Amino acid sequence: MGGFSIWHWLVVLVIVLLVFGTKRLTSGARDLGKAVHEFKKGMHGDDGDTPAPRLGEDKPAPAPTEQRERDDAAR
């Protein structure tokens, strides 16, 4: 009681194959494999292209001395 034998799993597999069909199961498995591959690729940063910079990150902030010099020149 509580444990499943190999025969229980085979019956479940046959029922799943009858309900969904092999074509739908193989396409679902293929899609799942592609999703896992893209996830791993994204986690390792293997995109090949760099992401677009965020708003405000396109140029570095001026150093504090440069900012003071600009403020003095503007007065």
TORVO-82461 format. One record per residue: residue number from 0; x, y, z of N, C-alpha, C, O in turn; residue in one letter. Coordinates in Angstrom, 2 decimals. Last residue first. Layout:
+-----+---------+---------+---------+---------+---------+---------+---------+---------+---------+---------+---------+---------+---+
|   k |    n_xx |    n_yy |    n_zz |   ca_xx |   ca_yy |   ca_zz |    c_xx |    c_yy |    c_zz |    o_xx |    o_yy |    o_zz | r |
+-----+---------+---------+---------+---------+---------+---------+---------+---------+---------+---------+---------+---------+---+
| NUM |       X |       Y |       Z |       X |       Y |       Z |       X |       Y |       Z |       X |       Y |       Z | a |
...
+-----+---------+---------+---------+---------+---------+---------+---------+---------+---------+---------+---------+---------+---+
This chain:
+-----+---------+---------+---------+---------+---------+---------+---------+---------+---------+---------+---------+---------+---+
|   k |    n_xx |    n_yy |    n_zz |   ca_xx |   ca_yy |   ca_zz |    c_xx |    c_yy |    c_zz |    o_xx |    o_yy |    o_zz | r |
+-----+---------+---------+---------+---------+---------+---------+---------+---------+---------+---------+---------+---------+---+
|  74 |   27.64 |   79.82 |  -14.08 |   27.31 |   81.02 |  -13.29 |   27.85 |   82.21 |  -13.92 |   27.68 |   83.31 |  -13.40 | r |
|  73 |   28.71 |   77.82 |  -15.63 |   27.35 |   78.24 |  -15.94 |   26.97 |   79.52 |  -15.19 |   26.07 |   80.24 |  -15.63 | a |
|  72 |   31.13 |   77.31 |  -14.45 |   31.14 |   77.95 |  -15.77 |   29.75 |   78.48 |  -16.12 |   29.62 |   79.48 |  -16.82 | a |
|  71 |   30.33 |   75.99 |  -12.13 |   31.03 |   77.25 |  -12.02 |   31.00 |   78.01 |  -13.34 |   30.85 |   79.23 |  -13.34 | d |
|  70 |   29.21 |   73.65 |  -13.25 |   28.34 |   74.54 |  -12.47 |   29.00 |   75.94 |  -12.34 |   28.31 |   76.96 |  -12.43 | d |
|  69 |   31.44 |   72.53 |  -14.41 |   30.33 |   72.95 |  -15.27 |   29.42 |   73.92 |  -14.52 |   28.91 |   74.88 |  -15.10 | r |
|  68 |   32.96 |   72.00 |  -12.11 |   33.51 |   72.91 |  -13.12 |   32.40 |   73.41 |  -14.04 |   32.40 |   74.59 |  -14.41 | e |
|  67 |   31.30 |   70.14 |  -10.84 |   31.55 |   71.43 |  -10.21 |   32.06 |   72.45 |  -11.20 |   31.67 |   73.61 |  -11.17 | r |
|  66 |   31.50 |   68.02 |  -12.69 |   30.19 |   68.62 |  -12.41 |   30.38 |   70.00 |  -11.78 |   29.67 |   70.94 |  -12.14 | q |
|  65 |   34.16 |   67.35 |  -12.51 |   33.64 |   67.86 |  -13.79 |   32.30 |   68.55 |  -13.56 |   32.02 |   69.57 |  -14.19 | e |
|  64 |   34.23 |   66.36 |   -9.91 |   34.99 |   67.58 |  -10.23 |   34.50 |   68.17 |  -11.54 |   34.43 |   69.39 |  -11.67 | t |
|  63 |   32.60 |   64.03 |  -10.03 |   32.19 |   65.18 |   -9.22 |   32.94 |   66.46 |   -9.56 |   32.36 |   67.54 |   -9.51 | p |
|  62 |   32.20 |   62.85 |  -13.43 |   32.90 |   62.82 |  -12.14 |   32.51 |   64.06 |  -11.35 |   32.12 |   65.07 |  -11.95 | a |
|  61 |   29.07 |   62.07 |  -14.95 |   30.32 |   62.84 |  -14.86 |   30.91 |   62.73 |  -13.47 |   30.21 |   62.55 |  -12.47 | p |
|  60 |   28.01 |   58.74 |  -15.73 |   27.80 |   59.97 |  -14.98 |   29.12 |   60.73 |  -14.88 |   30.18 |   60.11 |  -14.74 | a |
|  59 |   28.09 |   57.43 |  -19.06 |   28.50 |   57.40 |  -17.66 |   28.25 |   58.76 |  -17.01 |   28.29 |   59.80 |  -17.67 | p |
|  58 |   25.15 |   56.82 |  -20.98 |   26.44 |   57.49 |  -20.83 |   26.81 |   57.51 |  -19.36 |   25.93 |   57.60 |  -18.50 | k |
|  57 |   23.00 |   55.09 |  -20.70 |   23.67 |   55.13 |  -21.99 |   24.98 |   55.91 |  -21.93 |   25.86 |   55.67 |  -22.77 | d |
|  56 |   21.43 |   54.88 |  -18.49 |   22.71 |   54.18 |  -18.43 |   23.49 |   54.29 |  -19.73 |   24.53 |   53.65 |  -19.88 | e |
|  55 |   18.97 |   56.03 |  -18.88 |   19.91 |   56.72 |  -18.00 |   21.26 |   56.06 |  -17.91 |   22.17 |   56.62 |  -17.30 | g |
|  54 |   17.39 |   53.00 |  -19.35 |   17.22 |   54.43 |  -19.41 |   18.17 |   55.10 |  -18.41 |   18.16 |   54.76 |  -17.23 | l |
|  53 |   19.72 |   50.40 |  -20.15 |   18.54 |   50.92 |  -19.49 |   18.51 |   52.43 |  -19.60 |   19.53 |   53.06 |  -19.90 | r |
|  52 |   20.85 |   49.11 |  -23.30 |   21.08 |   49.79 |  -22.03 |   19.77 |   50.33 |  -21.45 |   18.84 |   50.66 |  -22.19 | p |
|  51 |   20.04 |   45.86 |  -24.47 |   19.94 |   47.30 |  -24.63 |   20.17 |   47.98 |  -23.30 |   19.72 |   47.47 |  -22.26 | a |
|  50 |   22.46 |   43.21 |  -24.19 |   21.14 |   43.79 |  -23.97 |   21.18 |   45.30 |  -24.14 |   22.22 |   45.94 |  -23.98 | p |
|  49 |   24.44 |   41.95 |  -26.88 |   24.36 |   42.59 |  -25.58 |   22.98 |   43.19 |  -25.39 |   22.37 |   43.64 |  -26.37 | t |
|  48 |   24.45 |   38.67 |  -28.27 |   24.27 |   40.10 |  -28.39 |   24.11 |   40.69 |  -27.00 |   23.71 |   40.01 |  -26.06 | d |
|  47 |   24.98 |   36.20 |  -27.20 |   25.76 |   36.62 |  -28.34 |   25.61 |   38.11 |  -28.56 |   26.55 |   38.77 |  -29.01 | g |
|  46 |   23.85 |   34.77 |  -25.09 |   23.01 |   35.33 |  -26.14 |   23.81 |   35.66 |  -27.39 |   23.35 |   35.42 |  -28.51 | d |
|  45 |   24.73 |   33.44 |  -22.79 |   25.26 |   33.04 |  -24.08 |   24.43 |   33.59 |  -25.23 |   24.32 |   32.92 |  -26.26 | d |
|  44 |   24.25 |   33.68 |  -20.03 |   24.54 |   34.87 |  -20.82 |   25.14 |   34.54 |  -22.17 |   25.97 |   35.30 |  -22.66 | g |
|  43 |   23.39 |   31.68 |  -18.44 |   24.83 |   31.76 |  -18.66 |   25.22 |   32.97 |  -19.48 |   26.40 |   33.27 |  -19.61 | h |
|  42 |   20.63 |   32.04 |  -18.51 |   21.31 |   32.06 |  -17.22 |   22.82 |   32.22 |  -17.37 |   23.47 |   32.83 |  -16.52 | m |
|  41 |   20.05 |   31.73 |  -21.23 |   19.87 |   33.02 |  -20.59 |   20.58 |   33.13 |  -19.26 |   21.08 |   34.20 |  -18.91 | g |
|  40 |   20.59 |   29.02 |  -21.50 |   21.33 |   29.97 |  -22.31 |   21.22 |   31.37 |  -21.69 |   22.21 |   32.11 |  -21.65 | k |
|  39 |   18.64 |   27.95 |  -19.82 |   20.05 |   27.76 |  -19.49 |   20.92 |   28.77 |  -20.24 |   21.87 |   29.31 |  -19.68 | k |
|  38 |   16.37 |   28.78 |  -21.30 |   16.55 |   29.20 |  -19.91 |   18.02 |   29.08 |  -19.52 |   18.58 |   30.01 |  -18.94 | f |
|  37 |   16.71 |   27.44 |  -23.71 |   16.72 |   28.89 |  -23.70 |   16.93 |   29.43 |  -22.29 |   17.61 |   30.44 |  -22.11 | e |
|  36 |   16.47 |   24.77 |  -22.75 |   17.69 |   25.21 |  -23.42 |   17.80 |   26.74 |  -23.40 |   18.86 |   27.28 |  -23.10 | h |
|  35 |   13.86 |   24.77 |  -21.80 |   14.96 |   24.53 |  -20.85 |   16.27 |   25.02 |  -21.45 |   17.09 |   25.62 |  -20.75 | v |
|  34 |   12.53 |   25.19 |  -24.24 |   12.38 |   26.16 |  -23.14 |   13.52 |   26.01 |  -22.13 |   14.07 |   27.00 |  -21.66 | a |
|  33 |   13.20 |   22.90 |  -25.65 |   13.63 |   24.20 |  -26.14 |   13.56 |   25.25 |  -25.04 |   14.45 |   26.10 |  -24.93 | k |
|  32 |   11.90 |   20.98 |  -24.02 |   13.36 |   20.93 |  -24.20 |   13.90 |   22.26 |  -24.70 |   14.94 |   22.72 |  -24.23 | g |
|  31 |    9.24 |   21.74 |  -24.41 |    9.81 |   21.79 |  -23.07 |   11.35 |   21.79 |  -23.14 |   12.01 |   22.52 |  -22.40 | l |
|  30 |    8.97 |   21.17 |  -27.13 |    8.82 |   22.55 |  -26.64 |    9.42 |   22.72 |  -25.26 |   10.05 |   23.74 |  -24.97 | d |
|  29 |    9.31 |   18.38 |  -27.02 |   10.24 |   19.20 |  -27.80 |   10.18 |   20.65 |  -27.33 |   11.22 |   21.29 |  -27.15 | r |
|  28 |    7.09 |   17.65 |  -25.51 |    8.43 |   17.37 |  -24.98 |    9.48 |   18.21 |  -25.71 |   10.42 |   18.70 |  -25.09 | a |
|  27 |    5.07 |   18.44 |  -27.28 |    5.16 |   19.04 |  -25.95 |    6.53 |   18.84 |  -25.33 |    7.07 |   19.75 |  -24.71 | g |
|  26 |    5.57 |   16.72 |  -29.39 |    5.71 |   18.16 |  -29.62 |    5.80 |   18.89 |  -28.28 |    6.54 |   19.87 |  -28.16 | s |
|  25 |    5.05 |   14.27 |  -28.11 |    6.39 |   14.55 |  -28.62 |    6.59 |   16.04 |  -28.88 |    7.66 |   16.57 |  -28.62 | t |
|  24 |    2.32 |   14.54 |  -27.47 |    3.31 |   14.36 |  -26.40 |    4.72 |   14.67 |  -26.89 |    5.51 |   15.28 |  -26.16 | l |
|  23 |    1.12 |   14.76 |  -29.97 |    1.00 |   15.87 |  -29.03 |    2.04 |   15.75 |  -27.92 |    2.59 |   16.76 |  -27.48 | r |
|  22 |    1.77 |   12.24 |  -31.03 |    2.21 |   13.46 |  -31.70 |    2.18 |   14.65 |  -30.74 |    3.12 |   15.45 |  -30.70 | k |
|  21 |    0.56 |   10.35 |  -29.38 |    2.02 |   10.44 |  -29.41 |    2.49 |   11.75 |  -30.03 |    3.50 |   12.31 |  -29.60 | t |
|  20 |   -2.21 |   11.20 |  -27.26 |   -1.62 |   10.81 |  -28.54 |   -0.13 |   11.07 |  -28.56 |    0.38 |   11.92 |  -27.82 | g |
|  19 |   -3.75 |   11.66 |  -24.95 |   -3.09 |   12.76 |  -25.64 |   -2.57 |   12.41 |  -27.02 |   -2.49 |   13.29 |  -27.87 | f |
|  18 |   -4.99 |    9.15 |  -24.27 |   -5.70 |   10.43 |  -24.13 |   -5.07 |   11.52 |  -25.00 |   -5.78 |   12.22 |  -25.71 | v |
|  17 |   -3.11 |    7.16 |  -24.79 |   -4.42 |    7.10 |  -25.41 |   -5.15 |    8.45 |  -25.37 |   -5.83 |    8.83 |  -26.32 | l |
|  16 |   -0.98 |    8.01 |  -23.17 |   -0.80 |    7.91 |  -24.63 |   -2.14 |    7.86 |  -25.35 |   -2.28 |    8.45 |  -26.42 | l |
|  15 |   -2.20 |    7.75 |  -20.66 |   -1.77 |    9.07 |  -21.12 |   -1.57 |    9.06 |  -22.63 |   -1.96 |   10.02 |  -23.31 | v |
|  14 |   -2.54 |    4.96 |  -20.61 |   -3.71 |    5.86 |  -20.55 |   -3.35 |    7.25 |  -21.05 |   -4.12 |    7.86 |  -21.80 | i |
|  13 |    0.11 |    4.11 |  -20.66 |   -0.80 |    3.72 |  -21.74 |   -2.02 |    4.65 |  -21.76 |   -2.46 |    5.06 |  -22.83 | v |
|  12 |    1.02 |    5.21 |  -18.21 |    1.62 |    5.61 |  -19.47 |    0.71 |    5.29 |  -20.64 |    0.55 |    6.12 |  -21.54 | l |
|  11 |   -0.53 |    3.74 |  -16.37 |   -0.67 |    5.19 |  -16.44 |   -0.11 |    5.71 |  -17.77 |   -0.72 |    6.58 |  -18.39 | v |
|  10 |    0.50 |    1.19 |  -16.86 |   -0.92 |    1.46 |  -17.10 |   -1.16 |    2.97 |  -17.22 |   -1.91 |    3.41 |  -18.09 | v |
|   9 |    3.15 |    1.60 |  -16.03 |    2.86 |    1.24 |  -17.42 |    1.40 |    1.50 |  -17.78 |    1.10 |    1.97 |  -18.87 | l |
|   8 |    2.79 |    2.10 |  -13.30 |    3.31 |    3.16 |  -14.16 |    3.07 |    2.86 |  -15.63 |    2.80 |    3.78 |  -16.41 | w |
|   7 |    1.87 |   -0.42 |  -12.45 |    1.03 |    0.77 |  -12.27 |    1.48 |    1.89 |  -13.21 |    0.65 |    2.55 |  -13.83 | h |
|   6 |    4.09 |   -1.97 |  -13.03 |    2.83 |   -2.22 |  -13.76 |    1.88 |   -1.04 |  -13.61 |    1.15 |   -0.71 |  -14.54 | w |
|   5 |    6.01 |   -1.19 |  -11.23 |    6.22 |   -0.88 |  -12.65 |    4.93 |   -1.06 |  -13.44 |    4.72 |   -0.36 |  -14.43 | i |
|   4 |    4.15 |   -0.02 |   -8.37 |    5.05 |   -0.95 |   -9.05 |    5.19 |   -0.50 |  -10.50 |    4.55 |    0.46 |  -10.93 | s |
|   3 |    4.04 |    2.34 |   -5.79 |    3.61 |    1.96 |   -7.13 |    4.63 |    1.03 |   -7.75 |    5.84 |    1.27 |   -7.66 | f |
|   2 |    3.00 |    2.26 |   -2.40 |    4.06 |    2.20 |   -3.39 |    3.51 |    1.76 |   -4.74 |    2.63 |    0.91 |   -4.81 | g |
|   1 |    0.64 |    2.18 |   -0.92 |    1.39 |    3.42 |   -0.97 |    2.50 |    3.42 |   -2.00 |    2.91 |    4.49 |   -2.44 | g |
|   0 |    0.83 |   -1.17 |    0.00 |    0.00 |    0.00 |    0.00 |    0.89 |    1.24 |    0.00 |    1.79 |    1.35 |    0.83 | m |
+-----+---------+---------+---------+---------+---------+---------+---------+---------+---------+---------+---------+---------+---+
